[in-house]
Amino acid sequence: MMTNDKTLRVIATSEPGEAGALMRALGRRARAAARQVALAPASGRDAALLAMAQALRDDAAPILAANALDLADARAAGHNAAFIDRLMLDAGRLDAVADAVAAIAALPDPVGRITAEWTQPNGLRFERVATPLGVIAVIFESRPNVAADAGALCLKSGNVAILRAGSDSFRTATEIVHALRLGLEAAGLPVDAIQLVPTRDRAAVGAILAGLDGAVDVVVPRGGRSLVARVQSDARVPVFAHLDGNCHVYVHAAADLAMARAILLNAKLRRTGVCGSAETLLVDAACAATHLGPLVSDLLDAGCAVRGDAAAQTIDPRVTPATEQDWATEFLDKIIAVKVVADIGDAIDHIERHGSHHTEAIVSADGAAAARFLAEVDSAIVLHNASTQFADGGEFGFGAEIGIATGRMHARGPVGLEQLCSFKYRVHGAGQIRP
């Protein structure tokens, strides 16, 4: 092991109390580290990422032991299976977390990229160059792997991370961040480039949203609707976030039934607790006679509760009536809403009315229909003949992601390295003055 220096371990506490001074000090340390990280060469940041990945593997025992305690508390609190799945780490999942951190090191360096250049008639040469955002605060709840993904992505993009874990994943996140800080130290970078808020006091969230006296440049919430709504409402700094992942699978009249069945089961049931899980199935009336029955039966036989419209309810007595609220609900569980729509226009209208602008898929062999769906559906991610579970930065080739953004400013869709950079203009002259 590289070191046992206690300054590298986050001394976590669940004691409530005065969080303001603690958080302001944390912000000052983050801001001081930000300049060093932004100016560090790519080779130094990559070396730190590889060391972080190795530290995660070396520290597997304490990380998994902490996760076992978090899981025990979650089960005792009565959380459902989807929540437990989001919280759980085992040896395989932890290896995958470490592999993801190492894979980020292999990605092209996003800092210093020239994204555009041109020369004006007066001879001035302009360059637009990618630069780090600065200090990124990530507030997450039950997924402890977010600590590693966010810390690694922030470092690769030349940024500093302040991580605020939810109470449910607090012990696990503490051990993960300890490993990340060991990697930073091994590479000679400031350990305060990645900090975990060392308290469960909810006042810490308010302090972050207020900006920590100007220390925080961007906030990224990763969690449930109540957390994201609070962040979007209260933050005094920019936010990258999505409020809901109310994702749709639309089975068009020209859909291949076998393909539709495979895509639907994967989109809904691969992992029900992720934001890319399908929550509503729309079936075109033109193919309902052949497609609706098999699709609904597949879901029910796989243990998924179906809340359907009148047409869906005729398929199986296990289908319960859908309410108006069901069309707008992110279930994050083995529950799906099912509706027969008149045509593709009706499907697009339904998504616009009830969706959350996250991820939608059309299953169709008709290229023109698919092109219309992709053009008219106003969501961050729109797929043709593929599962909504591909709403993931890793599947986009971005490496890990820090979150999915459904807003229209700066970042939209998976927030990866490119989206964690801003830019500046470099202007080269030869003595020009403005008349």
N, C-alpha and C positions, 0 to 999 in steps of 0.2 A: 504494500500500500504506500502511497506517495507521502502522506503525512497524517498525523493525528492532531494537528494544530486545531485547538478548539475554536479559534477565530473563524475557521472555515465552516464549522457546523452551525446551522441556524438554531439558536436556542429558542425553541418554540414554547409558547405558553398559551393556555386557554383562559388565563385570568383576565376578566374585564377590568377596565380602568381607563386612565388617561392615555388615549391613543395618539393624540395630536402631536406631542413632542417626539414620540417614537417614530411616527410617520414622517415628520419633517426632517428628522435626522437621516432616515432611510432615503428620502428624496435627495438630500444634499450629497449623500454618498453616490447615489446613482448618477447625478448630474456630473460629479467629478470624474466618475469612471467613463462617462459617455465620450468625452473628447479623446481619451486614450484609446478606447475601442474603435472609434471612427477613424483614427489615424493609424491603427495597427495594420500591418501588411496582411494580405490575404493568407499568406503562408502561416502567419502566427495564429490567425483565427481558425484556420483549418487544423492546425496542430492541436489547438485547444479542443476542438470538436472531437477529434479522434481520442484525445485523452479523456474527455467526458464520457464517450461511449465505453471506453475500457473501465473507467471508474464505476459506471452503472453495472457492468458485469461483475467487477470485483466486489461491489457492495450489494450483490443480489440478496444475501442472507438478511441483513438488516432491513432492506427495502421490503422484502416479502413478509418479514415478521411484522413490520409496521402495518402493511396492508392487511394482514390477518386480523389485527386489532381493529382496524377501521371497518373491515367486513363484519366482524362480530358485533360491533356497535350498530351497524346499519341493519343487520338482521334483527337484532333486539328491538330496534325502533320500528320494525314492521315494513321496511321498504320493499317494493315489489321486485320481481326477478329482473326486469329491464334495468332498474337502478343498480342492483347488485352487479349485473353484467358490466355496466359502465365503470363501476368502482374497482372491479376485481383485476388483480395482476396475478399471474402465475409465472413459472419459469419461462414458458414459451412466449408469453406476452412481453415479459421484461426483456428477453432477448430481442424481440422485434422492436422495442423502444430503443435499445442500444444500437441496433442495426440502422434504424431511421436516423439517429443522430450522426452516425458515421457516414451514412449516405449523403447527408446534407453537406458534409465536408467535400464531397466529390463534385458537387454542383458548381457551375461557373460562378465566379465572384460577381455579385450584382453591383458592388460599389465601384464608382468611377467609370461605369459604362457610358459611352457617348451615344445617346439615344437619337440625336439629330444634330446636324451641322450644316451651315450655309454661309455664304458670303454676300454681303450687301454691296450695292454699286459703289459705295464710298470706300470699299476695300476692307471694312471691318469683318472679321471672321468670327462667327458665333458657334458655340457648342453648348448643347444641353446635356448635362452630366448627372448621373444618378448619385445621390448622396443619402446617408442614413437619416431616418426620421428623428432619432435621438433617444429618448427614454419612453419605452412602451410598457404600460401597465396592463397586465392580463389578469382578469378576475374570473376564476373558474370554480366549479362546484365539485362534482363527483368523479371526474375523470383525472386520475393522477398523472396519466401519461402526458397531459397537456403541459405539465411543468417542464418535461424534457423537450417536447416538441417546440414549445414557445421559446424556451431559453436558447435552444440551438438555432432556431430560425432568426431570432433577434441578433445573436452573436454573428452568424454568417453574414447578415446584412449590415453589420457595423453598428448595431443598436445595443442598448442596455435594457434589461428586463426587470421589472418589478412584478413579482408573482404573488397573487393573493388567492390561496386555496380555500375552498369551503371547509366547513367543520368536518364533513364526512370523509374527506380525503386528506385531512390535515397531517396526520402522522406519516402517511406514505409520501406526500409531497415534501415533507421536511427531509426525509432520507434521500429522495431523488435530488433535491437541490443541493444537499451536502455533496453528493457525488459530482454534480455539475461544477461546483465551486472547486473541488479537488482538481478537476480537469483544467479549469482556468489557471489555477496556481501552477500546475505542472508546465503550462505553456508560457508562463510569465506574464499573463494578462491580469488585470485587476479583478479580484474575486467579487467585488461589488458590481461587476457587470451583470450578475444574476443574483437577485435577492428575493427571498421569500418573506412576506410580511409575517413576523414572528408572533402573531397574536390572533385569536379567534374573535376578538372584540369587533363587532359590526361597525363600530365608529371608524375603523380603519378604511372601510369602503368609502364612506363619506369623505374622508380626507383625500383619498385618491381621486375621487370625482371632482373635488375642488381644485385639483392640480398640484398639490404639495408645493405651494408657493412658486409655481412656475416650473417645477422640476419635470412634470409629466407632459409629454407631447401628444400621446395618443392612448386611448383606453380601448381594450378589446375584452368584451364580456363573453365567457363561454359557459353557458348554463341554461336554466329554465327561463320561462317567460317572465316570472316576477323579477328575477335578477336583471335580465336584459332591459325590461321596461323601466326599471329604476335607473339603470345606467343611462339609457337614452334620454330619460326625463331630467336627471339631475346633473349630468356631466357638464363641466365648464370647459372641457377640452374635446377635440374631435374623437369620434367613436367609430370603430369598425365592428359591425354586428348584424345579426339577423334576429328578429323577434320570435318567429316561429318557422319550423320546417314543415309546413303543410304541403306535402309533395303529392303530385298526381301521376297516375298512369292512365293514359287514354288509349283504349283499344279501338282503332279505326276500323271502318267497314272492310278495308282491304288487308287487315292483319292476318298473318299466318297464325293459326290457333296454337300450334305447338310452341312457336316462339313466344306468343303472348303468355301462355301458361308458365313457361320457364322464367320469363322476365318478371312477371307479376310476383311469383313466389319468392324470387330473389329480392326484388325491390321491397317487398313487405317484411319478409321473415328472416333474411340473412342476419341482420341485427336490428331488432325493433327499436332499440334505444338511441340510434344515431339520427342526426337531423336529416339525412338523406333517405330515411325510410319512407316508403309510400304510405300515405294516409287515406287516400281516396282513389277508387277505381271508377273510371268512366268508360262505359261500353256503348259503342255506336248502335243505334236502333237497327241499322241495316244488317248487323251481324249478331244481334242479340239472340236470335233463335238458335244459332249454332255455337256461339262463344260464351254467352253469359252463364249457362248452366255449368259447363266444365270449370270455368274460372272460379265461380262461387264455391263449387264443390271442393276444388283443390284447396282453397283457403280454409274452409270448414274442416276438412279432413286433416289439415296440418295444425289444427288447434287454434286457428285465428277466428275471433268473433267477428261476425259480419252484421253491420247495421245498414240495411238497404232501403231503397225506395220500393214502390208497389211491385215493380217488375222483379226486382231481386227477391222480394219476399215470397214470390210464387215458386221459386226454385227449390227451397228447402225450409221446413218448419223451424230450423235453428236460426234462420235469419230474422233478426229483430228490426222493428221499424227505425229508420234513421230520423233524427230530429234536425231542425234547421241548423242547430249549433254543431252537429256532427260534421257538416260539410266544411266547417272552418276550424276544426279541432286537430291539433297535433297530438295524437294519442301516445306515441312513444311506447307502445305496448302491442300485444297481439290482438289488435282491433283495427278494422278498416271500414270505411264508408263506401257503399257501392251504389251507383246510379246509372241508369240508361239515359243517354242524351240523344237528341234528334239527329245531330250531324256534327261535323267538325266545328262549325261556327258556334253551335250550342256548347260544345266542349270548351272552346276557347273562352266564351262568355262566362261559363261556370268557374273556370280557373281564375279569371280576372276578378270575379265577384267574391270568391271565397278563398283564394290562394294567398300565400305569403310571399310570393315572388322569389322563392328559393330554387326548387328543382322540379321540372316536369318532363315526362317522357311520352312520346307517341310511338305506338307499335303499328306499322303499316308497310305494305309493299308498294304503296302508291307514292312515288317520289314527289309529285306535285302537292299532294296533301301534306306530306312531311315538311316540304319547304314552306308551305303556308303556316303550319303550326310553329316551326322554328322562327319564322319571321314575326308572327303576330303575338305569340305568348311572351309577355314582358316579365320574365324571370331571369335570375342571375345565371342559371344553368338550364339548358333545354336540350333534351336528348332524342335521337331517333333510333329505334330498335336497340335500346340498351337500358339496363337497370338504373333506377335513380340512386342506387347505392354507390355509383361511381362519382357522386358529389363529394369528392375528397381530393385534397391537394396532391397527395401521393399518386393517385390514379391519373392526375393531370400531368404528371412529370415534374411537379413543383418541389418534390421532396415532401417532408411533412408540411402541414398547414397550421397557421395560428388561429384559423377560424374561417367561417363563410360569411361574406358580407352581402347583404341584399340592398344596400343603399345604392345611390347612383353617383356618389362623389368619390373620386380617387380610386377606391378599391371596390370590386364587385366580384362575387363568386369566391373561390378559394383564395385566401390571403396567404400568399407565399413570399418568396424572397423579393421578387420584383415589386410587389405591392407594399413591402415594408421599406421601400426607398422613396424619397422625394427627389428633387433635382435642383440644380442651380445652373446658371448660365455663365460660361466663360467666354469672354470677348477679347479677341486679339487684334491689336491695331498696329499702326506704323506711324504714329504721331498725329492721327486725325483729331481735329477739333470741330465742334458743331457750329455751323454758321448761324 
